[in-house]
Amino acid sequence: MEDAAVEALKARVTGGDLDPGLLRQLADALDAQTTKEKRRRLLRTGGRVRAPRGVGREPCLVSDYDGGDSVDVVYDDGGEGTVEASKASSLLDFEMDESACGDASELKRRGNALFGEKDWVNAAAHYERALKVLKRPPTTGARVLINANSQLRCGTLSDVSTKTVDVMYDDGVDEDDLDRRRVILVVNDAELQCSLYLNLAKCGLKVNRLRDSTSAATLAGGLANSTEELKARFLCSARVVRGRANLAQKKLRHALRDADVALELNASDAGALALKRDAERAKKLALRENKKLAKEVTQWVETAQGKFTENGGDAGDCAQQ
């Protein structure tokens, strides 16, 4: 509604016309006017906003806006676009503050906000920064995750030297003179680290960085196994995410194993049930395709042998070519 029409409605009301329909019309017009003004301030040329791109919203620069239903933008990677003005939004609070952040919990909060915007690449970058903040060198007495014969085990370092460490595992077993490179990570804040790795795995799954997703989910699972509380909170989700990454890589046996473990932890978990169903379906499809391929190869061999025989050769010799 044009400004003149809004003013006319105001004049009728102030003149004593209090018809409910008129009052509702005026209220709606004022709301629309306020929204339009806020949008104009938000979408000022040269200003920075978040605008739709793909399934999410990304930071960009407003290149042109005439007050209509669409706005021209330039994304941070140089790409240009025209999007619905109503779907543009202000930057997230921390994106307006250029100062660096060195707090892992705050970086996680920012990552979660970006994840909510479906900006998974930047969300992952914040989770990775948070993990770097939490990173510590291996020292005597530190809680650690150890690569023990391709399995992650939790323990405490009893001695640290230049190239080796001694570790006391949580199950009471001691192991000495381990290569320091088998220390996967030092546990600083197990709950926060577990959450960060799990969120990082989810981001990897979203952007098809499947190996990264598998690794992060594995670390989340290893940390979750360090206490019963973390196991109850995180392990099922870590297995489901890793299972999804394995399924996407057609590692069906691993995906099914992840699904089974997740269901052992929580038999009613929707994500685990869906993973199990999809992995079973993929397994059946793979078996069907393998049988079809075997049949086609057999038919090809039989045809080749037949042609070879017709030309005066021996079928047995053909099979040896």
C-alpha positions as CSV (number, residue, x, y, z in Angstrom):
1,M,0.0,0.0,0.0
2,E,1.3,3.4,-1.0
3,D,2.2,5.9,1.8
4,A,-0.6,8.2,0.7
5,A,-3.2,5.4,1.1
6,V,-1.9,4.7,4.6
7,E,-2.2,8.4,5.5
8,A,-5.8,8.4,4.2
9,L,-6.6,5.4,6.5
10,K,-5.0,7.3,9.4
11,A,-7.1,10.3,8.7
12,R,-10.4,8.3,8.6
13,V,-9.6,6.7,12.0
14,T,-8.5,10.0,13.7
15,G,-11.7,11.5,12.2
16,G,-13.8,9.0,14.3
17,D,-14.3,6.1,11.9
18,L,-13.6,3.1,14.3
19,D,-15.0,0.3,12.1
20,P,-13.2,-2.9,13.1
21,G,-12.4,-3.8,9.5
22,L,-10.9,-0.4,8.9
23,L,-8.8,-0.6,12.1
24,R,-7.5,-4.1,11.0
25,Q,-6.7,-2.7,7.5
26,L,-4.8,0.2,9.1
27,A,-2.8,-2.1,11.4
28,D,-1.9,-4.4,8.5
29,A,-0.8,-1.4,6.5
30,L,1.3,0.0,9.3
31,D,3.0,-3.4,9.8
32,A,3.7,-3.6,6.1
33,Q,5.1,-0.1,6.1
34,T,7.4,-0.9,9.1
35,T,8.6,-4.1,7.4
36,K,9.3,-2.3,4.2
37,E,11.3,0.4,6.0
38,K,13.3,-2.2,7.9
39,R,14.0,-4.1,4.7
40,R,15.2,-0.9,3.0
41,R,17.6,-0.2,5.8
42,L,18.9,-3.8,5.8
43,L,19.3,-3.9,2.0
44,R,21.1,-0.6,1.6
45,T,23.5,-0.7,-1.4
46,G,27.0,-1.6,-0.2
47,G,25.7,-3.3,3.0
48,R,26.4,-6.8,4.0
49,V,23.6,-9.4,4.6
50,R,22.9,-13.1,4.3
51,A,21.1,-14.1,1.2
52,P,19.7,-17.5,-0.1
53,R,22.1,-19.6,-2.1
54,G,21.4,-23.3,-2.8
55,V,19.7,-24.7,0.3
56,G,21.2,-22.2,2.7
57,R,22.1,-18.6,3.1
58,E,25.5,-17.1,2.7
59,P,27.2,-13.7,3.5
60,C,27.1,-11.3,0.6
61,L,27.2,-7.6,-0.5
62,V,24.1,-5.8,-1.6
63,S,24.9,-4.4,-5.1
64,D,21.5,-3.0,-5.9
65,Y,18.1,-2.6,-4.3
66,D,15.3,-0.4,-5.5
67,G,12.8,-1.2,-2.8
68,G,11.1,-3.9,-4.8
69,D,10.7,-7.6,-4.3
70,S,14.2,-8.6,-5.4
71,V,17.7,-7.6,-4.6
72,D,21.0,-8.0,-6.4
73,V,23.9,-9.4,-4.4
74,V,27.5,-10.4,-4.7
75,Y,28.6,-13.3,-2.6
76,D,32.0,-13.5,-0.9
77,D,33.4,-15.9,-3.5
78,G,32.6,-13.4,-6.3
79,G,29.4,-15.1,-7.5
80,E,26.4,-12.8,-8.3
81,G,22.7,-13.4,-7.8
82,T,19.3,-11.9,-7.7
83,V,17.2,-13.1,-4.7
84,E,13.9,-12.5,-3.1
85,A,14.3,-9.4,-0.8
86,S,12.1,-11.0,1.9
87,K,14.5,-13.9,2.2
88,A,17.6,-11.8,2.9
89,S,18.5,-11.4,6.6
90,S,21.0,-9.5,8.7
91,L,24.4,-11.0,9.4
92,L,24.7,-13.2,12.5
93,D,25.8,-11.2,15.6
94,F,29.4,-12.4,15.6
95,E,29.8,-11.8,11.9
96,M,29.4,-8.1,12.6
97,D,32.3,-8.2,15.1
98,E,35.7,-8.5,13.3
99,S,37.6,-9.3,16.5
100,A,39.0,-12.8,16.7
101,C,37.6,-15.3,19.1
102,G,39.7,-17.6,21.2
103,D,37.0,-19.2,23.3
104,A,36.1,-22.8,22.2
105,S,32.5,-22.7,23.6
106,E,31.8,-19.4,21.8
107,L,33.3,-20.7,18.6
108,K,31.0,-23.7,18.9
109,R,28.0,-21.4,19.4
110,R,28.9,-19.5,16.3
111,G,29.4,-22.8,14.4
112,N,25.9,-23.9,15.5
113,A,24.4,-20.6,14.3
114,L,26.1,-21.1,10.9
115,F,24.9,-24.7,10.8
116,G,21.3,-23.4,11.4
117,E,21.8,-21.2,8.3
118,K,22.9,-24.3,6.4
119,D,26.3,-22.6,5.9
120,W,28.1,-25.9,6.6
121,V,31.5,-24.9,5.2
122,N,31.8,-21.9,7.6
123,A,30.2,-23.9,10.4
124,A,32.9,-26.6,10.0
125,A,35.6,-23.9,10.0
126,H,34.4,-22.7,13.4
127,Y,34.3,-26.2,14.8
128,E,37.8,-26.8,13.6
129,R,39.0,-23.5,15.2
130,A,37.4,-24.5,18.5
131,L,39.2,-27.8,18.4
132,K,42.5,-26.1,17.8
133,V,41.8,-23.9,20.8
134,L,41.3,-27.0,22.9
135,K,44.4,-28.8,21.5
136,R,47.1,-29.6,24.1
137,P,50.5,-31.4,23.9
138,P,50.8,-34.9,25.5
139,T,52.1,-34.5,29.1
140,T,52.3,-36.9,32.0
141,G,48.9,-37.3,33.6
142,A,47.0,-36.2,30.6
143,R,43.9,-38.1,29.4
144,V,44.3,-39.2,25.8
145,L,42.9,-41.2,23.0
146,I,45.3,-43.9,21.7
147,N,45.3,-45.6,18.4
148,A,45.6,-49.2,19.6
149,N,45.7,-51.6,16.7
150,S,43.3,-49.5,14.7
151,Q,40.9,-49.1,17.7
152,L,40.6,-46.0,19.8
153,R,41.2,-46.5,23.5
154,C,41.0,-44.0,26.4
155,G,43.8,-43.8,29.0
156,T,46.1,-41.7,31.0
157,L,49.8,-41.0,30.2
158,S,52.1,-42.2,32.9
159,D,55.3,-41.1,31.2
160,V,56.2,-39.0,28.2
161,S,59.5,-38.9,26.4
162,T,60.6,-37.4,23.1
163,K,59.5,-40.2,20.9
164,T,57.4,-42.5,23.2
165,V,54.8,-42.6,25.9
166,D,53.6,-44.9,28.6
167,V,49.8,-45.2,29.0
168,M,47.5,-46.7,31.6
169,Y,44.2,-47.6,29.8
170,D,40.9,-47.2,31.5
171,D,40.4,-51.0,31.6
172,G,43.5,-51.3,33.8
173,V,46.0,-52.5,31.2
174,D,49.3,-50.7,30.9
175,E,51.4,-50.3,27.8
176,D,54.8,-48.8,27.6
177,D,57.1,-47.2,25.0
178,L,54.3,-46.5,22.5
179,D,55.2,-44.3,19.6
180,R,54.0,-40.8,20.4
181,R,52.3,-40.7,17.0
182,R,49.8,-43.1,18.3
183,V,48.4,-40.4,20.6
184,I,45.4,-39.3,18.5
185,L,44.4,-36.4,20.8
186,V,44.7,-35.1,24.3
187,V,41.4,-34.9,26.1
188,N,41.0,-31.4,27.4
189,D,37.2,-31.0,27.7
190,A,35.8,-34.4,26.7
191,E,32.1,-33.2,26.4
192,L,33.0,-30.2,24.3
193,Q,35.5,-32.0,22.1
194,C,33.0,-34.8,21.5
195,S,30.3,-32.4,20.5
196,L,32.6,-30.5,18.2
197,Y,33.8,-33.6,16.4
198,L,30.2,-34.8,16.0
199,N,29.1,-31.5,14.6
200,L,32.1,-31.5,12.3
201,A,31.2,-34.9,11.1
202,K,27.7,-33.7,10.3
203,C,29.1,-30.8,8.3
204,G,31.3,-33.2,6.3
205,L,28.3,-35.3,5.5
206,K,26.4,-32.3,4.3
207,V,29.1,-31.1,1.9
208,N,30.1,-34.6,0.7
209,R,33.5,-34.6,2.5
210,L,32.8,-38.2,3.4
211,R,36.3,-39.3,4.6
212,D,36.5,-36.2,6.8
213,S,33.1,-37.0,8.2
214,T,34.0,-40.6,8.9
215,S,37.2,-39.5,10.8
216,A,35.4,-36.9,12.8
217,A,32.6,-39.2,13.8
218,T,35.1,-41.9,14.8
219,L,36.9,-39.4,17.1
220,A,33.5,-38.4,18.5
221,G,32.7,-42.0,19.2
222,G,36.1,-42.6,20.8
223,L,35.6,-39.6,23.2
224,A,32.0,-40.7,23.9
225,N,33.4,-44.1,25.1
226,S,35.5,-42.3,27.8
227,T,32.5,-42.1,30.2
228,E,29.1,-43.6,30.6
229,E,27.5,-40.2,30.5
230,L,29.1,-39.2,27.2
231,K,28.4,-42.7,25.8
232,A,24.7,-42.2,26.6
233,R,24.6,-38.8,25.1
234,F,26.8,-39.0,22.0
235,L,27.7,-42.5,20.9
236,C,24.5,-43.4,19.1
237,S,24.5,-40.2,17.1
238,A,28.2,-40.6,16.3
239,R,27.6,-44.1,14.9
240,V,24.6,-43.0,12.9
241,V,26.6,-40.1,11.3
242,R,29.6,-42.4,10.6
243,G,27.2,-45.0,9.2
244,R,25.7,-42.4,6.8
245,A,29.2,-41.5,5.6
246,N,30.1,-45.1,5.1
247,L,26.9,-45.8,3.2
248,A,27.5,-42.8,0.9
249,Q,31.0,-44.3,0.2
250,K,29.3,-47.7,-0.5
251,K,31.1,-49.3,2.4
252,L,28.0,-51.3,3.2
253,R,29.5,-53.7,5.7
254,H,30.7,-50.8,7.8
255,A,27.5,-48.9,7.5
256,L,25.5,-52.0,8.7
257,R,27.9,-52.4,11.6
258,D,27.4,-48.8,12.6
259,A,23.6,-49.2,12.4
260,D,23.7,-52.3,14.5
261,V,25.8,-50.7,17.2
262,A,23.6,-47.6,17.2
263,L,20.5,-49.8,17.6
264,E,22.1,-51.7,20.5
265,L,22.5,-48.4,22.2
266,N,19.0,-47.1,21.4
267,A,16.7,-49.5,19.7
268,S,14.1,-46.8,19.0
269,D,16.4,-44.2,17.6
270,A,14.9,-42.9,14.3
271,G,18.2,-42.1,12.7
272,A,19.6,-45.6,13.5
273,L,16.5,-47.3,12.2
274,A,16.6,-45.3,9.0
275,L,20.3,-46.0,8.5
276,K,19.7,-49.8,9.0
277,R,16.8,-49.7,6.5
278,D,18.8,-47.8,3.9
279,A,21.9,-49.9,4.3
280,E,19.9,-53.1,4.0
281,R,18.3,-51.8,0.8
282,A,21.6,-50.8,-0.6
283,K,23.0,-54.3,0.2
284,K,20.1,-56.0,-1.6
285,L,20.6,-53.7,-4.6
286,A,24.3,-54.4,-4.7
287,L,23.7,-58.1,-4.7
288,R,21.2,-57.8,-7.4
289,E,23.6,-55.8,-9.6
290,N,26.4,-58.3,-9.0
291,K,24.2,-61.2,-10.1
292,K,23.1,-59.2,-13.2
293,L,26.8,-58.5,-14.0
294,A,27.8,-62.1,-13.5
295,K,25.0,-63.2,-15.8
296,E,26.0,-60.7,-18.5
297,V,29.6,-61.8,-18.3
298,T,28.6,-65.5,-18.6
299,Q,26.5,-64.7,-21.6
300,W,29.3,-62.8,-23.2
301,V,31.7,-65.7,-22.7
302,E,29.3,-68.2,-24.1
303,T,28.7,-66.0,-27.1
304,A,32.4,-65.5,-27.7
305,Q,33.0,-69.3,-27.4
306,G,30.2,-70.0,-29.9
307,K,31.7,-67.6,-32.5
308,F,35.1,-69.0,-31.9
309,T,33.9,-72.6,-32.6
310,E,32.0,-71.5,-35.7
311,N,35.2,-70.2,-37.1
312,G,36.9,-73.6,-36.6
313,G,38.5,-73.1,-33.2
314,D,38.1,-75.1,-30.0
315,A,35.9,-73.6,-27.3
316,G,38.4,-74.7,-24.6
317,D,41.1,-72.8,-26.3
318,C,38.9,-69.7,-26.5
319,A,38.4,-69.7,-22.7
320,Q,42.2,-69.6,-22.3
321,Q,42.7,-66.5,-24.4
